[in-house]
Amino acid sequence: MIERGLRLLALLGFLVAAPAGMARAIEVNPVEMRPPVPELQFLDMEGEPAKLSDFRGKVVVLNIWATWCAPCREEMPTLDHLQAIFAEEPVIVLALSVDRGGPERVRAFLEEIGVQRLHVYRDPKMAATRALRVPGLPATLLVDRQGREAGRLLGIAEWDSDETQAVIRGLLSEGAS
């Protein structure tokens, strides 16, 4: 019970520390300093199991979010637009909801804010937040084509900015054959 309370306080403290509208750039780690991302397992919107390694060979923008997270609501449209920008390239914007409710709540939220292009998955047990040591929401990791963590950003960002697009294009060129 105490551990759960401390996690909640850490989450609330992080959300307060990330004011709405904050636009920050993500920094990319040099290739030799990129740790492998743990094998994450989650569910698709139909309840079928999936795992992060299913996307190996693609650049993954892994966004961990929840319907009750106000900053998440604000940044989701920029993630959706980012997926549209890279629709024809090996880039997956993977929105991993940690909501404990069923997929209906997630679908209703996305419909309400007009998000349609994201690859949406669910992690109702919040296993990814523990495995990745994520202290709050939203949290976004850039995963290179080899499954290594290229960078991470805690808090809100404008994911469709020119700077972010340049970072993703750089990751794409690293893995080009």
Buried (B, 14 or more C-beta within 10 A) or exposed (E): EEEEEEBEEEBEEBBEEBEEEBEBBBEBBEEEEBEEBBEBBBBBBEEEEBEBEBBEEBBBBBBBBBBEBEBBBBBBBBBBBBBEBBEEEBBBBBBBBBBEBEBEBBEEBBEEBEBEBBBBBBBBEBBBBEBBEBBBBBBBBBBBBBBBBBBBBBBBBBBBBEEBBEBBBEBBEBEEE
